[in-house]
Amino acid sequence: MEYPGATFIRPLRRAVLFLFIATFFIAAPLVVLYTTGYRYDFKNGLWRETGSLSVDVEPATARVSLDNLALPDVLPIRLKDIIPHKYNLKISAPGYYDWQKEIDIKNKQTTYIKEVVLLKKSQPREIVRGKVSALGVSHDGQYLLYSLNQDTHTPIFLRDTATGQNTIVADFPGPEPPQIVWARKNNTAVIAAPQQAPFTRLMVVTADNLTKTRDLTPVAGGPIAAFEWRDSVEAELYYSTPGTIASFFPITGQKRTITKNSYLGWRVEQGGLWTLSAATTTASLTITKDTIGFSKTFATVPLPAESPTMADPAQWRLLSAENDTVLLGNKAAAKMFIVRPDKQFTVSATALLLSPYNHWWLLSSPSELWTYSDGDEPYLLTRSGESLRGVAPLDQYNTLAIYSDKTVSFIFPYYLVQHDMVKHGVAALSADTTNRVLYFGDQNGLWSLTY
């Protein structure tokens, strides 16, 4: 029924009804798709599930952009409903280097950018003039040991980083750089010469009390084959001669004999002695845990016959033992074995550095840098043709300084983001991770770089 003069006649009402119904059936699926995390990808012309992005870095004042579009949020940033795609992420802050990386947002996944501290823009500052060939920073950054090469001898100095005072603590004959190793939890250090065993001089330096500095070789009765700091607040140095494994307390000057030394190598973990020896009946190596305690065979490692150096038991050394994982090294063959109860890995490397953070092993050769963490497989972090000289951890997030014949580069290993910080080669490098200061030495002097 229609009233005379009515304008909203039946055909028009039906059209409106049909319009509402059509709108409902079109809009309802769109609303459902939107609320369940789908977005329309105009670039590819289809509906796609979305992903999320989480950014939490330092400093907190940093700003973030995606594909050059600045994000208005302050850190930490949590973005949802992002169309899966590859985006250029850029993190910037005044006075810091930009951090850039291509990230891949994926369906129903959150991409995390965290545990990153931006690097400060600063210039190296020369603090000592002379040819520096070796250096090392104490665990708290209070002291720095470094060597200055002369024509006929190599003096080693202790520098107080707060006052800038330099004190000579040793003087070795010849131009060869010494090996400098600080204890992990106290301000005592070893200065060993020559760089490789046997060490004919092994100076133990107590930085807080230099009157306690002494040469350990007369105490040991001759050259020292190996040494290792105990991981403790109290300074205790384990060392071995061809006949004895012992320990030395720098503060008291006391020596303690541990056991006779008839091993290819040894390491101490939490007071327990690990040893490496050649098997008597097969071409293999035997790793023993808690040798002077319960004495359990941890693993038997067959010797590869691929080369004489690999097959020679005398070429192998026990480099580290932590958390039921052992590292064996054969420097002549440039090979290392990572030995676990369940598995064994082979890595091409000649040098080991134990990161003070996260039980991280850094295994390097002149061309490769590998990393290893508990329970994981070894990971090839970088391969270079620039002749790698060494690596140093920079912070608790395992940012690394890698130095070669040509550059010093900082790398964020979890994201493979890299910055070249020094544009020439250096001879030695060490980082004060507490105060974020990098020290390096070259032909001209000793330098500091705040990062």
Buried (B, 14 or more C-beta within 10 A) or exposed (E): EEEEEEEEEEEEEEEEEEEEEEEEEEEEEEEEBBEEBBBBBEEEEEBBBBBBBBBBBBEEEBBBBBEEEEBEEEBEBEBEEBBBBEBEBBBBBEEBBBBEBEBEBBEEBBBEBEBBBBBBEBEBEEBBEBBBBBBBBBBBBBBBBBBBBEEEEBBBBBBEBEEEEBEEBBEBEEBBBBBBBBBEBBBBBBBBBBEEBBBBBBBBBBBBEEEBBBBBBEBBEEBBBBBBBBBEEEBBBBBBBEEBBBBBBBBEEEBEEBBEBEBBBBBBBEEBBBBBBBBEEEEBBBBBBBBEEEEEEBBEBEBBEEEEBBBBBEBBBBBBBBEBBBBBBBBBBBBBBBBBEEEBBEBBBBBBBBBEBEBBBBBBBBBBBBBBBEEEEBEEBBEBEBEBBBBBBBBEBBBBBBBBBBBBBBBBBBBEBBBEBBEEBBBBBBBBBEEBBBBBBBEEBBBBBBB
